[in-house]
């Protein structure tokens, strides 16, 4: 079921984004009087179509893409027979270069607008949940196994990032740290300050282990939230708002300590002492084989939520949206500098589906759809033949030089671009499968 939910979210998200992208091309083409023969979401074979005026609107059986067919344009259809005839006034090739350039950039522009809009709405509706640095450093951090590899320890208090003080937790695990070069943490460990260098290939290791979200966590005092019905926690008598103070005689204060103790006692019975109001109550519970007893924790850390006015949300949302593009540029920089390998850094449809997750969460869905909209705009802007950016480069050359490239050159460029894109797609899919299997 989780696989179906992942696939469903991926198909819906891409259908929305690709549909709007291709609509951008179509709207610009129609605005300049060009004939749009087809507008399809998905690739052939055709499932359904309807003719409206000069345009056939349809849905294809392969959902990971879409296309528009504009008369007189050399595209992935490679309709060379039509191109051999005399140009007609309604054809793409008959229009001025500046109009053709706008048509080619129409899809990118729409994806940027959609991405920015989604991020603005998210910022306005949700605001931002912030854990101040002062709150982080009350108890320090929980260091994952990978964090421990680079020299961090649970309980460390991070006082500086890249030599500078920070204001809130997200700055510790932000893109400036993971995508930057020669980054470092300054930590206070038992009253002594230490500098911990962050390897330039850390982002690759995080990708390998799916560990970015738990690489470093704030150390969390907690109380019992929801007790799962019919769980071992409920059978033991654990209640909402209880605080576990010891397990088998070992004092515990933080959630990571509880997790560690339960992992040691997998499948065994434990004796707990819980604080309930002013009373300390002994309880006995059976630990599940996976090291849980069946409750959700509630953090006692003091988060603050910053709500945004519409004008502030526009500023924050726009910054967040273009931050996606900036991070992609930095990511490609790491690949080109060979600090990370392409196979670890790039994801195809399977990898993207796993990002959506096996639970349908609309907040996460729209956040990822906004991110993908900006990524789609960025990728399409790359100067690769067959992509919008490749067409834009050729058209810019025509505008500047006043010389139009021959149809033969355009056809060959399209073929080269298609080979590159198909090769990249095959690599991404194979890479996804390899990651899942191995």
N, C-alpha and C positions, 0 to 999 in steps of 0.2 A: 504493500500500500504506500509506503514511504517513497518508493521509486516512482510510482504513478503521480504522487503529489509533487515531487521534484520536477518530473517531466512536464506536468501540467503547468506549473509556475513558469518554467523556462519557455514553453511554447506560447503561453499567454503574453509574457513579458516581451519576447522577441517579435511576436505578431503585432503587438501594439507599436513597438519602436520601428520595425521594418515597414509596417503599413504607413506610419506617419512620414518616415524617411522618403519612401517612394511617392507619397502624396506631395511632398515638397517639390520633387522633380516635376511631377505632373502639373501641379498648380502653376509653377513658373513657366512651363512649356505652353500651357493653354493661354496664359496671360499674354504671351508674345505671338499667339496665333499659330502655334505648331500643332500638328495633329498627333494625338496620343492614341495609338492603336490598342494597347493593352495596359491594364493595371492589375497586377496579381500579387496577392499575399501567399507565399509558399511557391515552391517550384513544381513543374509538371511531374507526373501526370495530373491533368485537370480534374478536380472534384466537382466544381460548380462554376458557372459563369453566367453573366447577363449582359446584354448589349444595351448601351445607353448612348445614343448619338453615334459618334465616330469611335467610341471607346468600349472595349470589352473589359468588364470588371469581373475578376474571378478569384477562386481559392485553389491553390495547388496542394497536392498530397504530401509534399515534403515541406514541413513547416518552418525550417530554419533559414528563412530568407524571403525574397520577393523581388519583383522587378516591374519596370514600366517599359513599354516599347514605344519610342518616339520615332515617327517617320523620318527617314533620312539621317539617322544617327548610327554610327558604327558602335555596336554594343556586343554583349555576350551572345546574341542570337546569330551574329556573323552573317547577316542577310546581304551577301555581296551582290546577288541578282538585282535587288532593289537599288543598290548603290551604283550599279552600272548604267542606270537610266538617267535621263536629264533631270536635274534638280527641279523640284516643284516649289511654288511659293510657300506652301504650308510645311515644308520639311525643315528639320533642324539645320541641315547643312546650308540652307538658303538664307539663314538669318545672320545678322551681324555677330561678330565674335563676342562682343560684350553681352549680348542677349544669351548666347550659348553658354557663356561662362556663368551667368546667373542661374541658368537652368541646372548646370552641373553642381553648383554650390547650394541649390535649393534644399536638397536632402540633408546636408550637413547643418545648414542653418536651422531647419526644423528640429533636428535632434538636439542642437544646443538649446533652443528655446524650450523644448519639452523638458530636458534635463534640468535646466535652471529653474523652471516653473515647479517641478516636483520638489527640488531641494528647498525652494522658498516656502512651499506649502508645509513641508515637514518642519522647517524651522519655526513657522508661525504656529502650527498646531501643537508641536511637542516642546518647543523651547530647547533648552539644553540642560542636562543633568550633570552637575559638576561636583567632584570630590576635591576640595581644596588641598593644597600641599600640606598645610598644617594638620589636616585630618589624616592624610596618608602617613605622615611621619609620627603620629602618636604611637603606632604599633609596628611600623615598617612594612615590608613587602613579603609576599610569599613567592619564592623563587622556584620555578619549574626546573626539571632536570636539565633542560637546555640552558636556562639562566645560570644554573650552578656550574655548568661547563665553562662559561666565560668568566666565572669568578664571583658571582653574586651568591648571597646566602639568605635564607629566610630570616626575617628580623632586621635585615639591613634597612637603613633609612636613607633614601636617595635625596640628597640635598641640592645637587646641581645636575643639569643635563647639558652636555657640551660646554662645561665650564660656566654655565649661567644658571641662576636660580629660576624656578618655574612656579607657576601659580596653581596648577591643577593637574590631576593624575593623567589625563589624556595626553599631556605633553611628554610624559615619560615614554609612552608607547606610540607616539605619533610618527608620521612619515618622515619628518626631519631626522629622526633617530634611525629608523629601519632602512630608509632609502638614501640617507646621506653617506658621506665618506668620513672615516676617521672619527666616528662619534664616540662619546664616552659618558659614563655616569660617575659622579662623585658621591660616595656613600659614607655614612657615619655608621661604623661598626664598633659597638662597645666603647664609644667615646673617641674613636680614632677615625680620621678621614682617609679614605682610600680612593684612588682613581681606577675604574674598571673600564678597559677599552672594549669597544663593541666591534666584532669582526665585520668587515665590509660585506661578507657573504652571509650574514645572519639571516637576512630575509629569505635566502634560499633554504636554509635549515628550518625556518619557521614554516615555509610552504610545504616542505617534506613531511613535517610532523603535524600539520594542521594546528599549530600551537600559538599562532599570533595572539589569539584572544586570551590565552592563559599563560603566556610567557612570563609576565610579571602581574601579580594581582595584589591589591591592598590587603594587608592582613586584617581579618574581619572578626571582631567580636560579634556574637549573634544570639538570637533567641529562637525558639521553635516557632515556625509559622504554621503552615498547613500540615496536619498529620494525615497521611494517606489512609483512607478507609481500608480496614481489614489488614493493614500492614503489621509487621512485628512491633513497630513503635506504638501503634494503637493498642495492640494486645498487651504491651508492657505497661500501659497506663500513661504514656507521654501525652501532654496536652499543649495546646497553643499557648505561647508566652512563657513556657518553661525555659530554664537555662540549665544546660548540662554542665556540671562543675567538676565531675570526675568520672573516669571509666576504669574499672578494676583497680581502684586506688590511685590512679595517675591523674593529677589535676590537669584540667583542660580549660582553656579560656577562648581560644580562637577556632574558627571552623576548620582550618587546615589541621589543627591538632586532633580534632574529632575524627576527621577523615583518616589521618594516619593510624589512630588507635583502632578504628573499625577495620581498616585494611589488614592490620595484624591479627584480627580476631575473626576472619572470614569463616562463616559456617559454625561459629562457636557461640556460647551463651556468655553474656557480659553482665556485670553488675555496675549500675550507674547511680550517681547521686545527682538529683536535679533540684534547682532552686525554684520554688513555686511560692511567689509572694515572699513572706518572711520565713517560710519553712524549707528545710532541706529534706527531700524525700528519696529513700532508696527504691530503685526499680531494677528489674531484671528483664533483659531483652535478648532475643535470638538474632544474630547477625546473618544477613543473607550471604550466599556464596560470593556475590560481587562486592561485598563490603559495605552494605547499607542496611538501615533498619526501617526506613520509610517515612521521612519527613522532609519538608522544605525549610531552609533556614531564612531568617529575616535579619539583614545586616543592621548592626547598631552603629555603623559609621554615619556621620552626619553629612548627607549630601545636600546641596542646594540646587534649586531649579530656577534657571533664569528664563523668564518669559519674554518674548520679543513682540514689540509693536510691528505693524505691517512694514513700516519703512526699515526697521532694523532687520526684520526677517528677509526682506529683499536683499539687503547688504550681506547678511550672513549666508543666505541660501546661494547667492551668486558666487560668493567666495568659495563655499564648499563645492559647488558644481565645477568651477574652473580648477579647484584644487585636485579634482580627479584627473584632469588633463595634465596638470603639472606633475602629479605623481607618476602618471604613465610615461611622461618624458624622462623623469628621473630613473624609472625602472628600466627603460630602454637603454639609458646611459650606463647602467650597471651591467647590462648584458653586453653592450659594445666594449666596455672596459674589461670584460671577462671576470667581473667580480661575482657574477652569478651565471648559471648556465640557462640557456633558453628553454631546455626541457623541463627545468624546475620552475621557471618563472611564468611560462605561458600555459594557458588553459583553453580547452575547447568546450564544446557543448556539455560534455559530461561534468567537467570541472565546474562550469557555471551552474549547472543544475544542482550540484552538491552545495554550492554557496546558498542557494535558495532554501535548502533544507527539506526535511521530510514532514514538516508541520506547516500548514498554510497559515502564515502570519502576514496580515495585510501590511502592517508597518514595515516589516522586513522586505516584503515584496516590492513596495513602492520605493523604498530606499535603494534596493538593488536595481530596480528598473531605471531610476534616475541615474544611478552610477553607470549602467550599461548604455544609456542614451548618450552620455558624454563620451564613453569609450568608443561607441559606434561612430560618433562624429569625428573623434580623433583618428581612429583607424582609417576611416574613409578619406580623411584629409591627407593621408600619406601619399607622396608623389610616386605611386606605383601605377603603371599602365593598367587599365581596366577598373581601377578605383576612381572615385570622383576627383581625388587629388591629382591623379595622373592626367585626367582630362583637363583639369584646371591649369596645370603646368603648360600643357600643349597650347591651350587657348590663350594663356597669358603671353606665351611666346609669339603667337599670331598677332595679338593686339600690339605688342611692343615692336615687332619687326615689320608688321604689315604683310607678311608672307604666310599663306595658309599651307600647312603640310599636305602632302598628297594623300589620297585615299589609301594607296598601297601602304604608305608609312603608318597610317592610322590603323589599318587592318593588322599589320604585323605587330604593332605595339599592343593592340588588344589581345592578340594571340599570346604574346610573351607574358602579358599581365595575367591572363587566364591560367597559364601554366603555373606561374608563381603562386597565384591565389589557391588553386587546387592543391598544389604541393604543400602550402602552408596549412590548408584545411586538413589534409591527410595527416600531416605531422601532428597537428593539435589533437585530432581524434585518436590517433595511435598513442600519443603521449598520455592522454586521459586514460585509455584502456590499460596502458602499462602501469600507471600510478595505482589504479584500482586493483589490478591483479598482484602487483609486487609491492 
